[in-house]
Structures are given as C-alpha cells and as structure tokens.
Amino acid sequence: MTPEGSLYRYGGWIPVIAGMFVIGCGTRLLDDIVDIYTNPHSILLLPLFFPSLIKSEVDWVGLISGIPQTIATWLLACLIAFRLQRSV
C-alpha cells in the first residue's frame, strides 16, 4: 500500500491530487527548514524521513501518524548526539 494508492482507493483522483500536493508542500517545507550549515542538528532529521518519503510502503494514515514518532526519535537522537560535555 502506498499513499497514492490509498488516496485513490478511498477517494478517487481528486484526493490523490490534493494529497500529493500536501505531501509535496510538506517536503518543500522540510527542505526549507532543514539548513545543515546553520543547524547541525537537522542532519539527523533527514535519514529518519527519507525511507518514508522515498520507499512509500505505508498508507496515507500511517505516513501522517508516523510523523510525531519520527520527531520524537529525532529529538532523542539530538539529545544523545549533541549533549553538553562536562570538562573534568
């Protein structure tokens, strides 16, 4: 099941066009927000979203409902990778 397939299955062509527009706007927004040169924490966000955007073997509901889990995983990874080091 893909996002496009589930949109077509449950709604037809108009939901496919609207849904792909929303996914495209979300991807563009993510690309605008993620500036690796000014924020090194954002490099960890790309590998988390990449499989769900490229592979797309999850339906529309699974894609949208997985975003909070992905954000929580990213925040945890940033806390672990970029924690302050105490000097001894």
Secondary structure as UniProt FT lines:
FT   HELIX           3..11
FT   HELIX           13..33
FT   TURN            36..38
FT   HELIX           40..44
FT   HELIX           45..54
FT   HELIX           60..65
FT   HELIX           67..81
//
